[in-house]
Amino acid sequence: MRSPNDMMGAFYTHITGVPAALTVGSRVSRGDYLGRIYASGGIPAHLHMALVEIIGGAPNGQYTGVNLYNSFLNTPGPWTVTFFQNGTPPSITAGGGGPTTIDLSSLRGVQQGLAALGFDPGSIDGINGPRTRAAVSAFQSQVMLMSPPTGSADPVTKAVLAAKLRLAGFVVVGA
């Protein structure tokens, strides 16, 4: 759904059969059972979920926003997103209420950091496979302006990754 002036969009779905233990303020993680999803209206009491984006208008009259649904599916952990009603940007924190800690001393941590910044390393598995190397290369090209990128998470790359993660509100160790 998108507003007529292309300044805001939303994704929402209807969920029924919500477990009784799932109440306001409950912590959920990817893969947790939340209920049964229906694609149409006219259903009994349900849970409503919404994701909203403010994109600042369509550049040159053409929408170039992001797919929030896929972005949230690909995050490395549980998140709480608070949408304020006063026009300030949404606040994103870890599901536990505090900032997420990312340990860049392991390849798994590097993968989490890359994913958190929008660079898709594939599975967060600690394996230096082709998707991880491609994500490191993309980070090096786009953020570090490295040409050609090495695709290796060397100490300089980890230091820049740590700085960008801290700016995004993460706690970083091992860099």
C-alpha positions in Angstrom: 0.0 0.0 0.0 1.4 3.4 -0.9 0.1 6.9 -0.3 -0.9 9.0 -3.3 2.0 11.5 -2.8 4.5 8.5 -2.6 5.8 9.7 0.8 4.8 6.7 2.8 4.0 3.0 2.4 3.0 0.1 4.6 3.0 -3.7 4.7 0.4 -5.4 6.9 -1.2 -8.7 7.2 -3.9 -10.3 9.3 -3.1 -13.1 11.7 -5.5 -15.3 13.6 -5.1 -18.3 15.9 -2.6 -16.3 18.0 -1.2 -18.3 21.0 -2.7 -17.1 24.3 0.8 -16.6 25.7 1.6 -14.0 23.0 0.5 -10.7 24.5 1.4 -7.0 24.1 5.1 -6.6 25.0 6.0 -10.3 24.3 9.4 -11.0 22.7 9.3 -12.9 19.5 12.1 -14.1 17.3 12.3 -15.2 13.6 10.7 -18.6 13.3 8.4 -18.3 16.3 4.8 -19.3 15.7 2.6 -16.2 15.8 -0.6 -17.6 14.3 -2.2 -18.3 11.0 -2.0 -15.6 8.3 -4.9 -14.7 6.0 -4.6 -12.6 2.9 -8.2 -11.2 2.9 -10.6 -9.3 5.1 -13.7 -10.5 6.9 -11.9 -12.6 9.4 -12.4 -12.9 13.2 -10.3 -11.1 15.8 -6.7 -10.8 14.6 -3.3 -9.4 15.2 -2.4 -6.5 13.0 1.3 -5.9 12.1 2.5 -2.9 10.1 5.8 -1.7 8.6 5.9 1.9 7.5 8.5 3.8 5.5 9.0 7.5 4.9 11.1 8.0 1.8 11.0 11.7 1.3 9.3 11.7 -2.0 10.1 10.0 -5.3 13.3 11.2 -6.9 12.7 12.3 -10.5 9.1 11.2 -10.1 10.0 7.5 -9.8 9.8 5.4 -6.6 13.1 4.0 -5.5 12.4 2.9 -1.9 13.3 -0.3 -0.1 11.3 -3.5 0.5 10.9 -3.3 4.3 9.4 -6.7 4.5 12.5 -8.4 3.0 14.8 -6.1 5.0 13.3 -7.2 8.3 13.3 -10.9 7.3 17.0 -10.6 6.6 18.0 -9.0 9.9 20.4 -11.0 12.0 18.4 -11.0 15.2 15.1 -9.9 16.9 14.4 -6.2 16.7 12.0 -3.8 18.3 10.9 -0.9 16.1 9.2 2.0 17.8 7.2 4.3 15.5 6.7 7.7 17.1 3.6 9.8 16.4 5.5 13.2 16.4 7.3 12.9 13.1 10.7 11.8 14.4 12.4 8.8 12.8 11.6 5.3 14.1 13.9 3.9 16.8 15.3 0.4 16.2 16.7 -1.6 19.1 17.4 -5.3 19.9 14.5 -7.3 21.1 15.9 -7.5 24.6 15.6 -3.7 24.9 19.3 -2.8 24.7 21.6 -2.4 21.7 22.8 -5.5 19.9 26.4 -6.5 20.5 28.3 -7.7 17.4 31.7 -9.5 17.9 33.8 -8.8 14.8 36.6 -11.2 16.0 34.7 -14.1 14.3 33.5 -14.4 10.7 30.0 -15.0 12.0 30.2 -11.6 13.7 31.4 -10.0 10.5 28.5 -11.6 8.7 26.1 -10.2 11.3 27.6 -6.7 10.9 27.4 -6.8 7.2 23.8 -8.0 7.3 22.9 -5.3 9.8 24.2 -2.6 7.4 22.3 -4.1 4.4 25.1 -6.2 2.8 23.8 -9.7 2.3 26.3 -12.4 3.3 23.9 -15.2 3.0 23.5 -17.5 6.0 25.1 -16.2 9.2 27.1 -19.4 9.5 30.8 -18.4 10.0 31.7 -19.9 6.6 33.7 -17.7 4.2 31.6 -18.6 1.1 31.0 -16.7 -2.1 28.1 -14.7 -0.7 30.1 -13.6 2.3 33.0 -12.6 0.1 30.6 -10.7 -2.2 29.1 -8.9 0.7 32.6 -7.9 2.0 33.5 -6.8 -1.5 30.3 -4.7 -1.8 31.0 -3.1 1.6 34.6 -2.3 0.6 33.5 -0.8 -2.8 30.5 1.2 -1.6 31.6 2.3 1.9 35.4 2.2 1.8 35.6 3.2 -1.9 38.2 0.4 -2.4 39.0 -0.4 -6.0 39.4 -3.2 -6.6 37.9 -4.7 -3.4 39.6 -7.7 -1.9 36.6 -9.5 -0.5 38.7 -10.2 2.6 37.6 -9.1 6.1 41.0 -7.8 7.0 41.7 -5.6 10.0 41.2 -2.3 8.1 37.8 -3.6 6.8 36.8 -4.7 10.3 37.8 -1.3 11.7 35.6 0.6 9.1 32.8 -2.0 9.6 33.0 -1.4 13.4 32.8 2.4 13.0 29.7 2.1 10.7 28.0 -0.3 13.1 28.7 2.0 16.1 27.2 4.9 14.1 24.1 2.7 13.6 23.7 2.2 17.3 25.4 -1.2 17.7 27.9 -2.2 20.4 30.9 -3.6 18.7 33.6 -5.8 20.3 36.6 -7.7 18.8 37.6 -5.1 16.2 
